[in-house]
Structure formats: C-alpha cells, structure tokens
C-alpha cells in the first residue's frame, strides 16, 4: 500500500471515529451512523489495498 493511500484510509477511519463520537455525545443517531459508515469505508479501502499488495508479491 502506498503511503498516500494508507494515510487516506487511516484519515477516513479517524474522521469517522470522531464523527461517531461527536454524534454519540450530542445524541444524534444520524451523525453517529454517518461516522460508523465513514469508519467502515476507511477499513474497506485499507483492506482492498492490503489485498492488492498481497497479490503483487
């Protein structure tokens, strides 16, 4: 996984975690759900790149 792709996936996960936490604190189910969705998107992006790298070896 290249550095920029890895950092993008990690940033997306961190952004989602912050958004989910803020949503939980303020009691907004919608914001919490959006945060969890962003985290999942970041994890999926990272898994995709890890799989791609495994086949390149």
C-alpha positions as CSV (number, residue, x, y, z in Angstrom):
1,X,0.0,0.0,0.0
2,X,1.5,3.3,-1.0
3,X,1.9,6.0,1.7
4,X,-0.8,8.3,0.4
5,X,-3.4,5.5,0.0
6,X,-2.6,4.2,3.5
7,X,-2.8,7.7,5.1
8,X,-6.1,8.4,3.2
9,X,-7.6,5.2,4.6
10,X,-6.4,6.0,8.1
11,X,-7.6,9.6,7.9
12,X,-11.0,8.4,6.8
13,X,-11.2,6.0,9.7
14,X,-10.1,8.7,12.2
15,X,-12.6,11.2,10.7
16,X,-15.4,8.6,11.1
17,X,-14.4,7.8,14.6
18,X,-14.5,11.5,15.6
19,X,-17.9,11.9,13.8
20,X,-19.3,8.9,15.6
21,X,-18.1,10.1,19.0
22,X,-19.5,13.6,18.4
23,X,-22.8,12.1,17.3
24,X,-22.9,10.0,20.4
25,X,-22.1,12.9,22.7
26,X,-24.7,15.2,21.2
27,X,-27.3,12.4,20.9
28,X,-27.6,12.4,17.2
29,X,-28.2,9.0,15.8
30,X,-27.8,10.2,12.2
31,X,-24.3,11.7,12.8
32,X,-23.3,8.6,14.8
33,X,-24.4,6.4,11.9
34,X,-22.5,8.6,9.4
35,X,-19.4,8.3,11.5
36,X,-19.7,4.5,11.6
37,X,-20.2,4.4,7.8
38,X,-17.1,6.5,7.2
39,X,-15.1,4.2,9.5
40,X,-16.3,1.2,7.6
41,X,-15.4,2.9,4.3
42,X,-11.9,3.6,5.5
43,X,-11.5,0.0,6.7
44,X,-12.7,-1.3,3.4
45,X,-10.3,0.9,1.5
46,X,-7.5,-0.3,3.6
47,X,-8.5,-4.0,3.2
48,X,-8.7,-3.5,-0.6
49,X,-5.2,-2.1,-0.7
50,X,-3.8,-4.8,1.6
51,X,-5.3,-7.5,-0.6
52,X,-4.0,-5.8,-3.7
53,X,-0.5,-5.7,-2.2
54,X,-0.6,-9.3,-1.1
55,X,-1.2,-10.4,-4.8
56,X,1.6,-8.2,-6.0
57,X,4.2,-10.2,-4.1
